[in-house]
């Protein structure tokens, strides 16, 4: 029980976190609400909605976005909390007192766990109703003023019994161009088709009717076949007009849409409802699939259009080894051939259309079932993200040790962007059926959990994670970027360089380089076997480089500007990169076995060989210049003494 005893430190950290959590939660909630509002701002403007409807819209929108705001608020508040403690050296004092970082986390771990369970409860009990209400409101708002909602380039069916297609719409004047209207009275066969160059749609003052004014168009109307008693040939009426007004009944007052139309909305259901609906959907579409299967079996035995004699003859001819369909087809007359081809093509097209329709039905069922499965997993992953974001934010705050709203906000936004991209990509791929549902919804947690474990381990062990010099050196080594020397004249020199000894050493280095160049042909491509599987160290280059660095270190104490300039011309040698890709033998073997990486490292090593060849030439040339300069300095010294 001693482990769970509440200490003053736990209360202190929890109080700091709680104050920040409340503030950051409302900030995150506001940002998410503004993002959601921006998506639907065009559906709200100009609808004449009352304050009561707008208040309902914002209330349910806020409830719906609470589960998304909680993880982001935990990430930001935990990062700021431990960033403030680190910046004020309080975290150092906590560690110095013998309290580990995980012990400092324990109060916030408990709070985050409660928030996690609260988020799950909210999504399972309160969130579904909020999602249902917001969906009802959006559909009802959309239907309130259809003249505002008509889009460009697609058919709009928001008006009962009428489909409207608009090629172009003037937002300022409300005028429609390239109008096509389909009015269905009984069926699509009895549709009235109206084409007009331009038009305008307006509602009456009492909001009970819609007036459609059309200019320069034609009216096509199919006459009722049932009244004429002739289904084979149905006459139609055609009328050209300059101006035409059509009045339709329409209730423009705000009426909340019936919730039964949103029965397939998985986000508006609890886990129990989702489980029951998945069972019902599986049973329903399994029965549809069995019906399609039985229909396909029966179609194989249908012989309505084939006589018994012809079917027996076809079976005998099919069993004969000498039977040839092409020869039988060629014996037919040209009219019979055309008739046969058209009949076969019509049967195939009918079968294809039937299969496309059945495929559409089954695909819709699979889509709805996947939506329910995705929402089942989503309720757990969103709640779990509260804990994941805490174990990312708190350790990062302890590592970075920067409080306030500067660096923590930037890091929080970056982490949330990564989470959002992974989660949204997984959701879309799972919804489309390209990925399994568990894989798509588990992508974001699967990536962020290892990151949380890594940063927590590093923070608990006081490891350096954001050492940018280390990453810069690693990047430089990977891509072979050069490091330049920077020598400047020293104001205080304790030991002057020994010029005669340095000149002798430079001559030795030049001689060693000549011998090395003769023994090693660096221009040729390296042997693949020796590179990856039979590595041999190049100690000669290491000795040359060590001797050169010793001379450079001694000559850096000079006051001569010419020698300092020449010292900056010396390249920094990579003494191992031209021999093998890695230090360890097993890593070289793996790099050679995997072809793509092996090719990269082989070409990289060949590049280092060519670079070493150029560097050796530069070293010999620079040696010659420094030796000549040392000789000039020596001659000047002798002249001054005389």
N, C-alpha and C positions, 0 to 999 in steps of 0.2 A: 504493500500500500504506500510505501515511501515514494515509489516512482511516480505515483499519480497525485502526490500532494501539491496543492497549488502554492506557488511561491510568488513573492513580490515581483520578481523578474517576469514571470508569466503574465501577471496582471498588467505590468508596465508595457510589455510588448503588445499584448492583446488590445490595450486601450489605444496605443498608437495606431495599430492596424484598423481598429473599428472606426475611428474618426476618418481615416483616409478612405476606408472601404465605402462608407456612406457617401462621401463626396464624389469619389470616382464612379460609384454605381450610377448616380444621377447624371453625371457627365456622359458616361457610356450609353445610358438609356436615352438621353437627349440626342446624341449623335446617331444612334441606330434609328430612332423615331424620325429624325430629319431625313435620313437616307430612305426609309420606307415611304415617307410622305412625298419625297421627290419623285419616286417611281410612279405615284398615282396622283400627282398634282394636276395633271391635265384632265383627270376624270372628276375632279372636285370643283374646278373653276367654272363659273358660269352656270351652275346647276340650280342656284337659288335654294340651297340647303339651309335649313333652320339651325339655330345654335344647338338645339337638342340633338339633332342628328350628328353634327360635327363633334359635339362632346362625346357621344357614344363612339364615334369613329376613333377619336384620340384615346379614349379609355380602353377600348378593346385592343387597339394597336399597341398601347403601352403594356398591357397584360401579355400579349403575344410575344413581345420582344424581351421580356424579363429573363427567360432562360439563356438568351444569347448575351445579355449584358452582364450576367453574374460572372462567367469565366474571365471576361476582359477586365472587370472591376477587380477581381482577385489578383490577376496578373499585375495590374498597374499598382494597386495598393500595397501588395507584398513587396514589389520591387522598390517602391518609394520608401516603405518602412525600413527595410534593411539597408537601403542606400543612405538614408538619413543617419541610421545608427553607425554605419561605417564612416561616413563623412565627418561626423562629430567625435570619432574615436571611441564611441560607447561600445561598439562591437568588439574592439580590441580589448577594452577593459573587461567585457563579459568573458572573452576567451582567456584572458589572463587570470580570472578568478577560478578557472578550472571547469567552466561550463562549456561544453562542446556546442557546435553550431546546431546539431540535431536537437539537443536539449533546449536551445533557444527557440527552435521551430515548434516545439511540441504543443504550445497553446494555440498557435495558428493552425497547426495540423488538425487539431480538434475542431476549431471553428470552421475550417474549410470542409471538413467531413460533414458537419451539420449543414453547411450551405449546399453541399453535394446532394445529401438526402432531401433537403428542402427543394432543390431544383427538380429532382426526380418527382417528388410529390406534386409540385406545381405543374409540371408537364403532363402528369397523368390525370390530374383532377381539375385544375383550373384552366390550363392552357388549351385543352380541346374545345371547351365552350367558347373561349375567346377567339379561337381560330374559326369556329363555326359562325360566330356573330360577325366577325370582320369580313368573312366571305359573303354572308348574306347582305351586309351593307354595301360592299363593292358591287355586287350584281344589281342590287336595287338602285344604287346611284347611277350605274351605267344605263339602266332602262328608264331613268327619269326624264332625260332630255336626249332623245336619239339623234336629233339634228346636230348635236355637238359630237356625238360618238362615231358617226359614219367615217370609216377609214378610207384611204385611197388604195385602189388596186385589188381589193378583195370584196366578196359579197358580205353584206351586213344583214343579219336576220333578227335584229332586235325588235322589229315591228311584226306583230302577229300576222301571219298570212302573206307577208311581203318580204322579198329579198331585193336588196338595192346594191348595185355596183356603180362606183364612182371612179372615173379615171383620174380626175384631178379636183382638188378642193381649195377654194380661196378662204383662208382662215379669217381674214379681216372682214370680208363681206358676207361670208356664209354661202356663197354661190357654188354650185356643183357643176362640173363639166364632164361630158362623156357619160351620161347617165343611162343605166340599163335597169329596168324594173321588172321583176317577175312577181305577179300576183296569183297565188294559188287559191282557187275557190274550193274545188273538191280533190283534185289530184294534179300531178305534174303534167298529165296529158291535157288537162283543161286549163292550163296556165294562160294568163294574159301577159303578153310581152310588150313592153313599152321602151322605145329607144328615143333619146332626146339629146340634142347638142348641149343643153345646159338646163339647170333647174335649181329650185330652192325648196327646202323643207322647213316648215315653221309650225309651231303649235298655237292653238287658239288661246285667247285670254283666260278662258275658264279651265284650260289644261285638259279638255275632254276629247279634242279632235286634233288630227294632224292635217295640215294643208300642204300638199305637194304641188308646186307650180312648175310646169315644164314648158320649154320653148323649143320650137323647130324640131319636131320629132314625128315618129310613126307609132301607130297602135295596132298590134296584132292580137286577135282574140279567136280562140278555138271555139266553134259552136258546139253546143252540148250534143254528144253522140247519142245519149240515151233518149233525148227528145225526138231525134230524127229516126231512131230505130235502125240505123245503119252504122255498123262499127267498122266497116271496111274503108269507107271514104267519108271523112268528116270535113265539111266546108269550114272556112274561117273568114273572119272579117278583118279588113285592113283599112286603116284610116290615117291620113296625114294631117298634121295640125301645126299651127304656128304657136298657139298658146293653149295650154290645157291645165286645168286644176283638178286635183283628185283629193277628196276628203275621206280620211280613214278615222274610225273610232280609236281613241287612245286615251288611256287614263294617265295624265301627266303628274298626278299627285304622287308623293313619295309613299310607296307601299313596300313593306319588307317582304322579300322573296321567301317562298315556302322552303323550309329546310330539307324537305324530301328530295329536292333536286341536287342536294350536296351530299347524298348518302355515300358516295365513293370518295369523299374527302378524308383521307387517312389521318391527317393532322388534327381533325376535329373529333378524334376518338381516343378513349383510354385503352390501356393494354388489354383489358378484358373484352372490350368491344372489338378491338382489332383481332384478337384471337378467334372470337366467334365469327366475325365476318370473313376471315381467311378460310375457316372451315366451310362456311356457306359458299364462298366463291369457288373454292376447290371442288366442292360437290357439284355446283352448278355447271362449271366449265368442263368437268370430267364427264358429266352427262351429255353435254353438247358434243364433246369429242367422241364419245361412244356412238352418238347418233350419226355423226359424220362418218364414222368408220362403218357402221351398218349400211349407210347409204352408199358408200363406196363399194362395199361387197355386193349389194344388190344390183348396182349398175353394171357389174361384170356379167350378170346373168340375164340382163334385159334384152329381149329379142323381139320387141314390139314391131319394129320396122323391117324385120327379116323373116321370110317364110321358113317353114320347117325344111322344105326341100333344099332351099338355098343354103341354110345353115349346115345341113348334112353334107352337101356338096363342098362347102367351104372347108369343113373339117377333113374330108377325104383328100382334097387338093393340098391342104396345109401339111398333111402327113406324107404326101408323095415327095420323094427326093428330087424328082425332075421338075417339080412345080416352080414356075417363074412368074412373079407378079408383074414384072416389066413387060414380058411378052403378052400377058393377058391384057394389060393396060393399052399396049400398042395396037391390039386388034380392034379396040373400040373406035367408033367414029369420033370426029373432032368435037361434035356437040356433046356426045356422051362423056368424052374426056373432061371437057370443061365443067359439065354438070357434076361429075364425080369429084373433081378437085374442089369445086365450090362447096359441095356437100361435106367433104372431109374437113375443109377449112372452117366451115360454120360449126361443125361438131367440136373441133379443137378449140375454137374461140369461145364457144359456150362453156366448155369444160374449164378453160383457163379463167373465165370470169367467175364461174362458180367457185373455183379454188381460191381466187383472190378475195371473194366475199367471205368465204369460210376462214381464210387466213386473217382477214381484218377482224373478224369476231374473236378468234382465239388470241390474236395479238393484243386486242383491247383487254381481254381477260387477264393475260399475263402481265400487262402493264399495271392494271389495278392491283393485282396480287403483289407485285413487286413494290408498289407504293406503300402498301400496308406493311410488308416486311421491312422496308427501309425505315418507316416511322417507328416500328418496334425497336430496332437497334438504335435509332436516333435518340430515343428517350434515355437510353443508358449512356451513350457516348457523350451527349451534351452535359449530362450530370457528372460524368467522369472527368470531363475537361476542366471542371473547377479544381480538382486535385492536381491534374497535370499542370495547369497554369500556375498553381501555387508553387510546385516543385521546380518550375522554371523561373518564376519571378523572384522568389525569396533568395535562392542561391545566386542568381545574377546580381541582385542588389548587394549581397554580401561580397561579391567579387569586384564589382565595379565601384562600389562605395561612392555613389553620386546620388544625392537626394533631389528634391524639388520636382519640377515638371519638365525638365529639359531632356537629359539623356534617358530617364525612365520612360517617358512618353514615346521617344523614338524607338527604343528597343521593344516596348509593348506593341507598337503599331507594326513593326517588322514581324514579330512573332505571330501576331494575330493575322497578318496578311498571309503568312505561310500556312497557318492553320486553315484559313478561309479558302485558299486556293486548293489545298489538298482535299478538304472536306467537300467543297463544291464540285471539284472534278470527280471525286469518287461517287458523289451522289448522282451526277449526270450519267456517268458510265454505268452505274448500277441500275438507274431508272430506265436507261435505254436497252438493258440486257446484254451489253458488251462485257461487263464484269459481273462476277457473283455479288450478291447483295452484301454478304459479310465482308468481302474484300473491299468493296467500294466504301462502305461506311467505316471500316476499320483502318483505312489508309491513313487518315490524319492522326488518330491515336497511336497507330503503329510506328509513325515517324517521330512524333513528339515525345512518347514515353522514353525511348532511348536517350533523347536529348535531355529530358528532365533528370534521368538517372546520371547522365554524364556530368551535367553542371552541378548537381547536388553532391556527387562524389568529389569533384574538384573543389567546390567551396568548403566541404567538410574537412578536406586534407590541405587546405590553403595552397592548392596548386595554382600555377599561373595559367590562365586560360586566354586572356586577352593581351598576351605579350606580342605586340605587333612586329617587333624586331625579329622574333622567332619565325613568324609566318612569312615575313618578308624574305628572310634568308632561305627558308624552305622553297618559296616561290622562285627565288633567284637561282637556286641550285637545280630545280626541276627544269627550268627553261634555259639554263646556261647563261644567265645575264651576267655581265662583267661588273667587277668592283674596281673603281678607280682609286688611285693613290692621291693623297693630298698632303704635300709637304710645304711648310712655310718656314721662313727664317725664325729661329728661336731668339727671344730677347736675352735669355740667360743660358750660356753654354758652359757646362761643368768640364767636360772632356772634349778637346778638339779631336777631329778625325785623324787617324794615322794614314795619311795619303799613300806613302810607299807600299804599306802592307795591303791596303785596299786595291791599289793598282795591280799588284801581283795576284791577288785573289780573283780580280775581274778577268785577268788573262787566263787563269786556270779555269774559270767558268766557261770562257769562250772556247778553250781547248776541249773541255769535257762535252760541250754542246756539239762541236764538230764530230767528235768520236761517236756520240750518241746518234747523231743524224745519219751517219754512215751505217751503223748497226741496225737502226730501226727506220724502215721506210714508212713514214707517217702518211704519205699520200695515198697508199693503197688501202683498199677496204679491209677491215679487220676480219680475222677468222671467226666464224660464228661459233664453232665448237669451243675455241679458246675463250671466247667472250662469256658464254653462258655456262659452260660445263667444265672447262679446264683452265681455270683462272690462274695467272701468275702475276705477282706483284712487280711493279716497276720501281725498284728502290733507287735506281740511278737518278731519275727525275726528282725524287724526294731529296736526295743528297744535294743535287744542283740547286734546288729551290731553297734548302736550308742555308747553304753557303751564300747564296745571293741575298737572302733576307738579312744575314749577318752583316754583309757589306753595306746594304742599304741602311740598316740601323745605325751603323757607325758614321756613314756619310751624311745622315740627316742632321748631324751636329755642325755641319759646315755653315759658314757665313757667305759662301760664294753663291750668287744667284743663279749662275749658269748650271752648276752642279745640282742645285735644288730643282731647277727646271727639268734637267735630264732624269732625276730620280722619279719625277711624276710620270715619265714616259715608260717606266718599267711596268709591264703587265703583271697582274696577280695570277700566278699559275694555278690551274686545277690539276693537282698531281695524281689524282686517282680516277677522275671521270673518263679519261681516255683508255682505261684498261678494262673496266666492267661497270655495269649499271649500278650495282648495290654492293655494300660491304659484306653482307652475309651470302654464303654460297647458295643456301636453299632459296633465297629470294631471286638470285640470278637464274636458277633452274626453272622456277615458276615463270619468270619473265620470258624465258626462251621457249617454254612449252606453249604458252598462250600466244598465238600468232599475232593478233593485233597489237598487244602491248609489246611483244618481242620486237616487232618491226620498228615501233616508236623508239624504244631504248637502243636498238642497234644503230639506227640513223643518228640518234642523239650522241652516241659514243663516237661514231665516225666523225661527226661534226667537231667534237672535242679534240680528236686527233689532228684534224686540219687546223683547228685553232691553236693547238700546242705548237704545231709547225711554224705558224706565223709568229707566235709569241717568242719562240726561240730565236728567230731571225731578228726580231725587234730587240731582244736582250743583247745579242752580239753587237748590233749596231750601236746601241746605247752604251755598252761597255767600251767600245772603241772611242766614242765621244767623251766619256768621262775620263778614260785613261789619257787622252790628249789634253783634256783640261787640267788634269792633275800634273801632267808634265809642264804645262804652261805655268801653273802656280809654283811648281818647284823651280823653274828657271827664273821667275820673277823674284823668288826668295833669295836665290844665289846672287842675282844682280844687285839686290838691295844690300846684301852683306858686303859685297865688294865696294 
